[in-house]
Amino acid sequence: MKTLLSGNEAIARGAYEYGCVFATAYPGTPSTEILENIAKYKEIKSQWGPNEKVAMEVAIGAAMAGARSLCAMKHVGVNVAADPLMSFAFMEVKGGFVLVSADDPGMHSSQNEQDNRNYGKFAKVPVLDPSDSAEAKRFVGKAFEISETFHAPVILRTTTRTSHGKSLVELGEPMERRVSGFEKNFEKLVVLPMNAKKLRVEAEARLRKLEALAEKTDLNFEEKGKGNIGFITSGIAHVHLKEVFPDAPILKIGMPYPLPMEKIRDFVSRFDRVIVVEELDPFIEEQILAAGIHVEGKNLIPGIWELNPEIIRDVLEKENIISAKKRTENPKAEAIPRPPVFCPGCPHLGIFHALKKAKAQIITGDIGCYTLAAIPPFNAMDTCVCMGASIGNAIGIEKATGSGIGIAAVIGDSTFTHSGLTGLVDAIMNNSHITIVISDNSITAMTGGQPDPRTGWDIHLQPNTIIDFEIVARAMGVEHVYPVDPTDMAPTFEVVKRELEADHLSVIISQAPCVLYPKKVKRDKFFTFTDNCTACSMCSRINCQAITRSSELTDKGRNKWQINVDLCTGCGLCIQMCKFDAIRPISRKGE
Amino acid sequence: MANTNILLVGVGGQGILLASEVMSEVFRRAGLDVKKSEVHGMAQRGGVVSSHVRFGEKVYSPMIEEGDADILLSFELMEALRWEHYLKPDAFVATSNVRMVPPICNSGKIIYPDNTGETLKKVRPEAIILDIENTLKKVGNTKVTNVIMLGVLSTIMEFQETAWLDVVKEAVPPKLIDVNINAFAAGRELLKNKTG
């Protein structure tokens, strides 16, 4: 029987069916659900890592112990994990090792667009690129096999639409899980230059063997079609191409690195014209051109954003390869914008309100829900580069301009333990006088509420030790460490203002739980007692989704404000803004 | 037979993903090929959400092309207008009458027009604007727009009512099964009254 699975669920199922013993990851869209689903199979040992580098190192350790091991992350996560990846790439892999890189073409939920197939070429390791969920599952098994046969880590690369798209998958029985145990192997497991130089040569020989595999593996196959124009395609681009031109003669590439160059040479020789249809970089195309084989590709297909059937249809129609489809040109109707916003009652609202009110001159930011503070109506974040960058950026601005006064670095709890701790070390080492604000909601919220070192339990809900940021900062030698509750506005503002103006390093820990995760916060909600509302608009300054203008007017004809009780979480920020007793708890409504 | 393309749109938090899951499962159980696609992450935070569901004999791409949707189910009035250009000329369009005013309107510079329903009717005269606001009150739960919309959809499709209800019952928490059965029935009634 076939089941409907997302690519991420299918990869988890693949891990289960193909003998994966250990899996780890750091959450990041569109990869997060891979480990969340693996955790449902109790046969597989699974855990979140504090960042991708550590996760990869832990997964490498499991593979060294002879266990099939999988490590999942989003595309930018591989940048963080690139250090262990590039060394491990030359080492001898014992238990199969699969790195899942979930790329995000079109940047639906990412700070950049990058094509991680390039990491395969860079690290000289094979890359598999599935087109749908059925392939995603099957490729996990293939990846483990190749990894163990050639003693190489294998990259399984997906993109947003393969990760989150759902399609039918035939389920299979799980195979046996084995752990052969750790064996000392100085020459293969210790990359001192004396060993690494030999491994470097072996990596080239391994690549030649992988090229031979590419020619015969069923990961790459031909689909017969009509006409004298052929197509080479892989990943999600394959199904988009089939959608607009089902009869296309296709060489379908499941392993874009290394490529089956003889197979390609033969395929190309049989057509008048061959077009490479691939998402993002001309990764396949450039390798083919470098082999002296003429193909087209990025002269026709865009190299940025995600592909879709329309884009491919336009190209094929323009090139007279398919007949023009009858289209309806619907003019786009005018709709008001609806940018993403903070949840009602979000604790980040309180701390950003304090930072704005205290007139922070520069706020360097980081990656998480709180990055939403950068856009209107807050406009309270001036930089955002990558995980953990807020602290380093703030220090750099301070050093260049000569003063740390008025400069705040805002970072979430998961991001702080991911990459912020070393930023704090830099601040201490170099006598920085910035204000670091850890906006601690004790969960990884943006990606859907994964436990982090502040949550108190692991992926299996087993209790663990909560890392105390106050003790950590003090132990590192920071003198000015101030925990605040961002839902208590006056004292929070006082601390933020004082520390921004002070000429010393301070760490403010703004702690209050996320309103969504681990479970929706339920408190006494508020309503607007409109008799008292003067439409002064102070309550609207906290930028809560639940507060909107009502149709009721004041004597002066201004629209009063109203609270949407369905959205209100009872955080109480608005009641602290109101000077006219116009906002009251629902429990007092009858009074 | 050509594939059927269903587009579900609305605002983050309205349960669109659950609705698209349920209908996809109904189509799968009927022995059809199904693909669906949506984007998770940042957009969920009160932003625009859309889900593409495609089913038929053989589906290749999980994405609906612009101008190619057969059915639009919109969980919020403005969102129907935003996605209208995705539809075929003869598409079935049903939208909730619920207006969710985004905080961006608080400054007063951007206004959610009162006549959004009329604007929609102008560009898409056959659009059905459903009184979800009152239906939610009748059902007694503000979180069941998704299952009401499934009820609406079920009346224009050839699958058995029980096929839908079986999946709905499995998809919702046990203590919410009854309210969701009521929501589904209310959705079916809505369209009957509208067209009858």
Chai-1 contact restraints between the chains, C-beta under 6 A:
chainA,res_idxA,chainB,res_idxB,connection_type,confidence,min_distance_angstrom,max_distance_angstrom,comment,restraint_id
A,L4,B,S24,contact,1.0,0.0,6.0,A-B,restraint_1
A,L4,B,R28,contact,1.0,0.0,6.0,A-B,restraint_2
A,T29,B,H40,contact,1.0,0.0,6.0,A-B,restraint_3
A,T29,B,G41,contact,1.0,0.0,6.0,A-B,restraint_4
A,H108,B,V39,contact,1.0,0.0,6.0,A-B,restraint_5
A,S109,B,G41,contact,1.0,0.0,6.0,A-B,restraint_6
A,S109,B,M42,contact,1.0,0.0,6.0,A-B,restraint_7
A,R161,B,S37,contact,1.0,0.0,6.0,A-B,restraint_8
A,R161,B,P62,contact,1.0,0.0,6.0,A-B,restraint_9
A,H164,B,H40,contact,1.0,0.0,6.0,A-B,restraint_10
A,G165,B,S37,contact,1.0,0.0,6.0,A-B,restraint_11
A,G165,B,P62,contact,1.0,0.0,6.0,A-B,restraint_12
A,K166,B,K36,contact,1.0,0.0,6.0,A-B,restraint_13
A,S167,B,K35,contact,1.0,0.0,6.0,A-B,restraint_14
A,V239,B,Y60,contact,1.0,0.0,6.0,A-B,restraint_15
A,V239,B,S61,contact,1.0,0.0,6.0,A-B,restraint_16
A,H240,B,S61,contact,1.0,0.0,6.0,A-B,restraint_17
A,K242,B,Y60,contact,1.0,0.0,6.0,A-B,restraint_18
A,E243,B,Y60,contact,1.0,0.0,6.0,A-B,restraint_19
A,E243,B,S61,contact,1.0,0.0,6.0,A-B,restraint_20
A,N308,B,M63,contact,1.0,0.0,6.0,A-B,restraint_21
A,P309,B,S61,contact,1.0,0.0,6.0,A-B,restraint_22
A,P309,B,E65,contact,1.0,0.0,6.0,A-B,restraint_23
A,E310,B,E65,contact,1.0,0.0,6.0,A-B,restraint_24
A,E310,B,E66,contact,1.0,0.0,6.0,A-B,restraint_25
A,R327,B,G67,contact,1.0,0.0,6.0,A-B,restraint_26
A,T328,B,G67,contact,1.0,0.0,6.0,A-B,restraint_27
A,T328,B,P89,contact,1.0,0.0,6.0,A-B,restraint_28
A,N330,B,G67,contact,1.0,0.0,6.0,A-B,restraint_29
A,N330,B,H85,contact,1.0,0.0,6.0,A-B,restraint_30
A,K332,B,H85,contact,1.0,0.0,6.0,A-B,restraint_31
A,A333,B,L81,contact,1.0,0.0,6.0,A-B,restraint_32
A,A333,B,E84,contact,1.0,0.0,6.0,A-B,restraint_33
A,A333,B,V123,contact,1.0,0.0,6.0,A-B,restraint_34
A,A335,B,M78,contact,1.0,0.0,6.0,A-B,restraint_35
A,A335,B,L81,contact,1.0,0.0,6.0,A-B,restraint_36
A,A335,B,R82,contact,1.0,0.0,6.0,A-B,restraint_37
A,I336,B,I110,contact,1.0,0.0,6.0,A-B,restraint_38
A,I336,B,Y112,contact,1.0,0.0,6.0,A-B,restraint_39
A,R338,B,G47,contact,1.0,0.0,6.0,A-B,restraint_40
A,R338,B,V48,contact,1.0,0.0,6.0,A-B,restraint_41
A,R338,B,P102,contact,1.0,0.0,6.0,A-B,restraint_42
A,P340,B,M42,contact,1.0,0.0,6.0,A-B,restraint_43
A,P340,B,A43,contact,1.0,0.0,6.0,A-B,restraint_44
A,P340,B,R45,contact,1.0,0.0,6.0,A-B,restraint_45
A,P340,B,G46,contact,1.0,0.0,6.0,A-B,restraint_46
A,P340,B,G47,contact,1.0,0.0,6.0,A-B,restraint_47
A,V341,B,R45,contact,1.0,0.0,6.0,A-B,restraint_48
A,V341,B,G46,contact,1.0,0.0,6.0,A-B,restraint_49
A,V341,B,P103,contact,1.0,0.0,6.0,A-B,restraint_50
A,S540,B,N106,contact,1.0,0.0,6.0,A-B,restraint_51
A,Q545,B,G46,contact,1.0,0.0,6.0,A-B,restraint_52
A,Q545,B,P103,contact,1.0,0.0,6.0,A-B,restraint_53
A,T548,B,V101,contact,1.0,0.0,6.0,A-B,restraint_54
A,D566,B,T142,contact,1.0,0.0,6.0,A-B,restraint_55
